[in-house]
């Protein structure tokens, strides 16, 4: 499920990436110190107005996704501070429904995922540590460059392991056919101008509690 839809964050991916070098942003080698088990995990997209989760595959800015661990329900819910998560992603099946934010509001439906389903190599960090991500200068995927599915079973690729409270998400990219298999071009929806596909993004807390949010990849909400 998703409190989401169609906003691309900011005009400049570089500004967003620069912001993630400060405290509380980007990746951390330490888990939060709280022993509390969260009741649920909430997501925000970095926008002060509409909490949408939408990536334009031909745009110039990644989507910032932040997760918070919360304890309790309703008005009595409180944030457990300084928590980080292990992130993973999978393509959402065609027909998956998602909610749109206030501009516009309503609901939408995910289109057909890419075929073949190349690994989702677009959960991003700032600075070296994975494969350089060509669309955004200074951004790297959490995974090392992965071979295309034809060289091994789909789904056999390692999961994302970096711990973070926030990550950036870009459109997945087709890996090169030869070593080092670095990503080459964005995987566009089909048809590219009217369709979309979706990524189900999962944040896992150290307690085992998980939260999911659907990120739409397309030219329009």
C-alpha positions as CSV (number, residue, x, y, z in Angstrom):
1,X,0.0,0.0,0.0
2,X,1.1,3.5,-0.6
3,X,0.3,7.0,0.5
4,X,1.8,8.0,-2.8
5,X,1.6,8.6,-6.4
6,X,3.1,11.1,-8.6
7,X,5.6,13.6,-7.4
8,X,9.3,13.7,-8.5
9,X,11.1,15.4,-5.7
10,X,13.0,18.5,-6.6
11,X,14.5,19.8,-9.8
12,X,18.0,18.7,-9.1
13,X,19.2,15.3,-8.1
14,X,22.5,16.7,-7.2
15,X,21.0,18.9,-4.5
16,X,19.3,15.9,-3.0
17,X,22.4,13.8,-3.1
18,X,24.4,16.6,-1.5
19,X,21.8,16.8,1.3
20,X,22.3,13.1,2.2
21,X,25.8,13.7,3.5
22,X,24.6,15.3,6.7
23,X,23.6,13.8,10.0
24,X,20.5,11.6,9.8
25,X,20.8,11.1,6.1
26,X,22.3,8.4,3.9
27,X,23.8,5.2,5.3
28,X,24.8,4.2,8.7
29,X,26.9,1.3,10.1
30,X,25.0,1.4,13.4
31,X,21.5,0.2,14.3
32,X,19.3,2.5,16.4
33,X,19.9,2.1,20.1
34,X,16.3,1.6,21.2
35,X,15.2,-1.8,22.3
36,X,11.5,-1.0,21.4
37,X,9.8,-3.1,18.7
38,X,7.9,-0.8,16.4
39,X,4.2,-1.2,15.7
40,X,4.6,-0.2,12.1
41,X,6.9,1.6,9.7
42,X,5.9,4.9,8.0
43,X,7.3,6.3,4.8
44,X,7.8,9.9,3.6
45,X,9.2,11.1,0.2
46,X,11.0,14.3,1.1
47,X,8.3,16.6,-0.2
48,X,6.8,19.0,2.2
49,X,3.4,19.0,0.4
50,X,2.3,15.8,-1.3
51,X,3.6,12.4,0.0
52,X,3.7,10.7,-3.3
53,X,6.2,8.0,-4.5
54,X,6.8,8.5,-8.2
55,X,9.9,8.2,-10.4
56,X,10.2,9.6,-13.9
57,X,12.4,7.2,-15.8
58,X,13.7,10.0,-18.1
59,X,13.9,12.6,-15.3
60,X,16.9,14.2,-13.6
61,X,16.1,13.6,-9.9
62,X,15.9,10.5,-7.8
63,X,13.1,9.9,-5.3
64,X,14.0,10.3,-1.6
65,X,12.3,7.7,0.6
66,X,12.5,8.0,4.4
67,X,11.3,5.4,6.9
68,X,10.4,5.9,10.5
69,X,9.7,3.3,13.1
70,X,6.5,4.1,15.1
71,X,5.1,2.7,18.3
72,X,1.4,2.7,19.1
73,X,-1.6,3.6,17.0
74,X,-3.6,6.6,16.0
75,X,-3.0,9.9,17.8
76,X,-1.0,8.1,20.5
77,X,1.7,6.8,18.1
78,X,5.2,8.0,18.8
79,X,8.4,7.8,16.7
80,X,11.2,5.6,17.9
81,X,14.2,7.8,17.2
82,X,17.4,6.9,15.4
83,X,16.2,3.7,13.7
84,X,17.7,2.4,10.4
85,X,16.5,-0.3,8.1
86,X,17.6,-3.0,5.6
87,X,16.1,-2.1,2.2
88,X,15.0,-4.5,-0.5
89,X,12.9,-4.2,-3.6
90,X,10.9,-6.3,-6.1
91,X,8.7,-5.6,-9.0
92,X,5.0,-5.3,-8.1
93,X,2.6,-7.5,-10.2
94,X,0.6,-5.9,-13.0
95,X,-2.8,-4.7,-11.5
96,X,-1.3,-3.7,-8.1
97,X,-3.4,-0.7,-6.9
98,X,-1.9,2.4,-5.3
99,X,-3.2,5.6,-3.9
100,X,-2.4,9.0,-5.2
101,X,-1.7,12.1,-3.1
102,X,-3.5,15.4,-3.2
103,X,-2.2,16.5,-6.6
104,X,-3.9,14.7,-8.2
105,X,-5.7,12.5,-5.8
106,X,-7.5,9.1,-6.4
107,X,-5.9,5.8,-7.2
108,X,-4.0,4.1,-9.9
109,X,-3.0,0.7,-11.2
110,X,0.5,-0.7,-11.8
111,X,1.4,-1.8,-15.3
112,X,3.3,-4.8,-16.5
113,X,6.8,-5.2,-14.9
114,X,9.9,-5.4,-17.2
115,X,10.6,-8.6,-19.0
116,X,13.1,-10.1,-18.4
117,X,13.0,-8.8,-14.8
118,X,16.5,-7.4,-14.6
119,X,17.7,-6.9,-11.0
120,X,16.4,-3.7,-9.3
121,X,19.7,-1.9,-9.1
122,X,18.4,1.5,-8.3
123,X,18.2,1.8,-4.5
124,X,20.9,4.4,-4.2
125,X,23.5,5.9,-1.9
126,X,25.9,8.8,-2.1
127,X,29.5,8.1,-2.6
128,X,31.3,4.8,-3.6
129,X,30.3,1.5,-2.2
130,X,28.5,-0.1,-5.1
131,X,28.1,0.3,-8.9
132,X,28.2,3.9,-10.2
133,X,24.7,4.9,-11.3
134,X,24.9,6.7,-14.6
135,X,21.8,8.9,-14.3
136,X,22.8,10.8,-11.2
137,X,26.4,11.9,-10.8
138,X,27.8,10.8,-7.5
139,X,25.2,8.2,-6.8
140,X,25.9,4.5,-6.4
141,X,23.6,1.5,-6.1
142,X,23.7,-0.5,-2.9
143,X,24.6,-3.6,-5.0
144,X,27.8,-4.2,-6.9
145,X,27.2,-4.4,-10.7
146,X,25.1,-7.5,-11.3
147,X,25.1,-9.8,-14.4
148,X,21.9,-9.9,-16.5
149,X,19.4,-12.6,-15.7
150,X,20.4,-14.7,-18.8
151,X,23.6,-15.6,-16.9
152,X,21.9,-17.0,-13.9
153,X,18.5,-17.7,-12.3
154,X,16.3,-14.6,-11.9
155,X,16.1,-13.8,-8.2
156,X,19.6,-15.2,-7.4
157,X,21.1,-11.8,-7.0
158,X,22.2,-10.6,-3.5
159,X,19.8,-8.5,-1.5
160,X,20.5,-4.9,-0.5
161,X,22.3,-4.9,2.9
162,X,23.2,-1.3,3.6
163,X,21.5,0.1,6.7
164,X,19.8,3.5,6.4
165,X,16.9,5.6,7.5
166,X,16.7,7.2,4.0
167,X,17.6,6.1,0.5
168,X,17.2,7.4,-3.0
169,X,15.3,5.5,-5.7
170,X,15.9,5.8,-9.4
171,X,14.5,3.8,-12.3
172,X,16.1,0.4,-12.6
173,X,18.7,0.1,-15.4
174,X,19.6,-2.7,-17.8
175,X,23.0,-4.2,-16.9
176,X,25.6,-4.5,-19.6
177,X,26.0,-7.9,-21.2
178,X,29.7,-8.2,-20.3
179,X,31.7,-7.8,-17.1
180,X,31.6,-5.7,-15.0
181,X,27.9,-5.6,-16.0
182,X,27.5,-2.0,-15.0
183,X,24.1,-0.5,-15.6
184,X,23.6,1.2,-19.0
185,X,20.1,2.5,-19.8
186,X,16.9,3.1,-17.8
187,X,14.2,0.4,-18.1
188,X,11.2,2.2,-19.5
189,X,7.6,1.2,-19.1
190,X,5.8,-0.2,-22.1
191,X,4.4,1.7,-23.8
192,X,7.0,4.2,-22.6
193,X,4.8,7.3,-22.9
194,X,1.6,6.1,-21.3
195,X,2.4,3.0,-19.2
196,X,4.1,2.5,-15.9
197,X,5.5,-0.3,-13.8
198,X,5.9,-0.4,-10.0
199,X,8.6,-1.3,-7.4
200,X,7.5,-2.7,-4.1
201,X,10.0,-1.2,-1.7
202,X,10.5,-3.0,1.7
203,X,12.2,-1.6,4.8
204,X,13.0,-4.2,7.5
205,X,13.7,-3.1,11.1
206,X,16.1,-5.1,13.2
207,X,13.2,-6.5,15.2
208,X,11.8,-8.1,12.0
209,X,9.0,-5.6,11.6
210,X,8.7,-4.7,7.9
211,X,7.0,-1.8,6.0
212,X,6.3,-1.6,2.3
213,X,5.6,1.2,-0.1
214,X,4.9,1.1,-3.8
215,X,7.0,3.3,-6.0
216,X,5.6,4.0,-9.5
217,X,8.0,4.3,-12.4
218,X,6.4,6.2,-15.4
219,X,6.0,9.4,-17.3
220,X,2.8,10.3,-15.4
221,X,1.1,9.3,-12.2
